[in-house]
Amino acid sequence: MLICSSWLYLIVKQRKLIRLKEKFFQQNGGFILQQQLSRQESSNETAKIFTTEELKKATNNYDDALIIGRGGFGTVYKGILPDNRIVAIKKSKIVDESQIEQFINEVLVLSQINHRNVVKLLGCCLETPVPLLVYEFVPNGTLFEYIHHENKVSIVSWETCLRIATEVAEALSYLHSAASTPIIHRDVKPSNILLDSSYTAKVSDFGASRLVPLDQTELATMVQGTIGYLDPEYLHTSQLTEKSDVYSFGVVLVELLTGRKALSFDKPEVERSLVTYFLLSLKENRLSEVLEKHIANEGNAEQLKEVANLAKKCLRLKGEDRPTMKEVATELEGLRKMEKHSWVNVDPNSEEIEHLLGETSDSSKYDVRNKSTNAYDSVRDHVVLDFDDGR
Ligand SMILES: Nc1ncnc2c1ncn2[C@@H]1O[C@H](COP(=O)(O)OP(=O)(O)OP(=O)(O)O)[C@@H](O)[C@H]1O
């Protein structure tokens, strides 16, 4: 009897889920997918509805050997389509309503985005209880793996880190203001930033993201995100604005600068929360002590100081005091240009130095005499921090 009733429960639940999925797609997804398909007819875009058979074949019946990632909600497989395109296929591990909503949300959000720094959704399969999502395959892992890789010194330079940060900022700025309906990502963190073969950033994982109606600046939602990256203001008020993404991006910047994780439970109490530790270090003019060593060695001291200052602005407690992602992207772009003039790498006798000195009224900022074999020491000795109290 007990077995019968639990079977009955499962069948009823399964039916309910299928109805929910149908309802969602009738209301939203069907329209969007129709739009995608008509777009496909008029251009070469590849949005498509896949059959279960096609995806089974592509993944060799979901062969464990083809698993490329596991997230909170499912498993991601590498697959090969009949036209030899390599794709990533996201499959949910358990089925419940919130997951279906998350998957469908991801389809709805991603199908409205076309940006070089946002992962492309190629299509989905609607025959299964939880839709399977098919993305472009991004081959170089996640930013998290690079920041926290033992041998990363030889893999990603500070220049690349700064480019990646700028690309992510541009993608978020696009989502907040340029996409037809503003989108808040809600889970910005290094493990959701994929890197392609040339280490170009692709923001991914839109399961938690929210479309914001154009006439609204904030949304009341159930708080969602990742601890360590979560905007404290959003946590207290449940009011979601695009400034929550700015806060999370600030944490990513600090992670890039310091090479430390957002939360480190193996560290002494004072260092456990990266944000708290970083802000305290800035307050005490100890930036050089928290900078990741190879970044301090490679980077231009003035530029590192500016990036740290920008991160601090992103981490301000009040969302309204934080810069917009557009402002962040513009500032990072400017700072990248500055890096080309790094005093660490230039010949002290070159014309470039004179040009640099001419660019600033305070020539001590570019103190070429202090060019050291160990630039880390130079950074430690010569960076005088001037951080605002805007937190
Ligand atoms: N398009 C892709 N190309 C290559 N690898 C990918 C792709 N999408 C996801 N992955 C891999 O799969 C992992 C899990 O993906 P994702 O974060 O989207 O899943 P999730 O279940 O939504 O995770 P989360 O727990 O962060 O919500 C990623 O960290 C990455 O390693």
The ligand as an SDF file (V2000), in Angstrom:
LIG
                    3D

 31 33  0  0  0  0  0  0  0  0999 V2000
   29.7090   25.8960  -22.4130 N   0  0  0  0  0  0  0  0  0  0  0  0
   30.5860   25.2110  -21.6710 C   0  0  0  0  0  0  0  0  0  0  0  0
   31.7510   24.7970  -22.2030 N   0  0  0  0  0  0  0  0  0  0  0  0
   32.6380   24.1080  -21.4420 C   0  0  0  0  0  0  0  0  0  0  0  0
   32.4450   23.7760  -20.1410 N   0  0  0  0  0  0  0  0  0  0  0  0
   31.3140   24.1600  -19.5650 C   0  0  0  0  0  0  0  0  0  0  0  0
   30.3100   24.8880  -20.2840 C   0  0  0  0  0  0  0  0  0  0  0  0
   29.2880   25.1460  -19.4450 N   0  0  0  0  0  0  0  0  0  0  0  0
   29.6240   24.6090  -18.2650 C   0  0  0  0  0  0  0  0  0  0  0  0
   30.8310   24.0070  -18.3120 N   0  0  0  0  0  0  0  0  0  0  0  0
   31.5180   23.3020  -17.2190 C   0  0  0  0  0  0  0  0  0  0  0  0
   30.5500   22.7370  -16.3460 O   0  0  0  0  0  0  0  0  0  0  0  0
   30.6560   23.3000  -15.0180 C   0  0  0  0  0  0  0  0  0  0  0  0
   29.2840   23.4520  -14.3970 C   0  0  0  0  0  0  0  0  0  0  0  0
   28.4700   24.3020  -15.2160 O   0  0  0  0  0  0  0  0  0  0  0  0
   27.4260   25.3320  -14.6260 P   0  0  0  0  0  0  0  0  0  0  0  0
   28.1290   26.1990  -13.6180 O   0  0  0  0  0  0  0  0  0  0  0  0
   26.7610   26.0570  -15.7190 O   0  0  0  0  0  0  0  0  0  0  0  0
   26.4200   24.3530  -13.9240 O   0  0  0  0  0  0  0  0  0  0  0  0
   25.4210   24.6480  -12.7560 P   0  0  0  0  0  0  0  0  0  0  0  0
   24.8530   23.3300  -12.3500 O   0  0  0  0  0  0  0  0  0  0  0  0
   24.4180   25.6690  -13.1930 O   0  0  0  0  0  0  0  0  0  0  0  0
   26.4030   25.2570  -11.6550 O   0  0  0  0  0  0  0  0  0  0  0  0
   26.1920   26.1730  -10.3720 P   0  0  0  0  0  0  0  0  0  0  0  0
   26.3410   25.2440   -9.2170 O   0  0  0  0  0  0  0  0  0  0  0  0
   27.3310   27.1750  -10.4420 O   0  0  0  0  0  0  0  0  0  0  0  0
   24.8480   26.8130  -10.4850 O   0  0  0  0  0  0  0  0  0  0  0  0
   31.3950   24.6160  -15.2330 C   0  0  0  0  0  0  0  0  0  0  0  0
   32.0830   25.0040  -14.0780 O   0  0  0  0  0  0  0  0  0  0  0  0
   32.3480   24.2660  -16.3820 C   0  0  0  0  0  0  0  0  0  0  0  0
   33.4740   23.5780  -15.9040 O   0  0  0  0  0  0  0  0  0  0  0  0
  1  2  1  0
  2  3  1  0
  2  7  2  0
  3  4  2  0
  4  5  1  0
  5  6  2  0
  6  7  1  0
  6 10  1  0
  7  8  1  0
  8  9  2  0
  9 10  1  0
 10 11  1  0
 11 12  1  0
 11 30  1  0
 12 13  1  0
 13 14  1  0
 13 28  1  0
 14 15  1  0
 15 16  1  0
 16 17  2  0
 16 18  1  0
 16 19  1  0
 19 20  1  0
 20 21  2  0
 20 22  1  0
 20 23  1  0
 23 24  1  0
 24 25  2  0
 24 26  1  0
 24 27  1  0
 28 29  1  0
 28 30  1  0
 30 31  1  0
M  END
$$$$
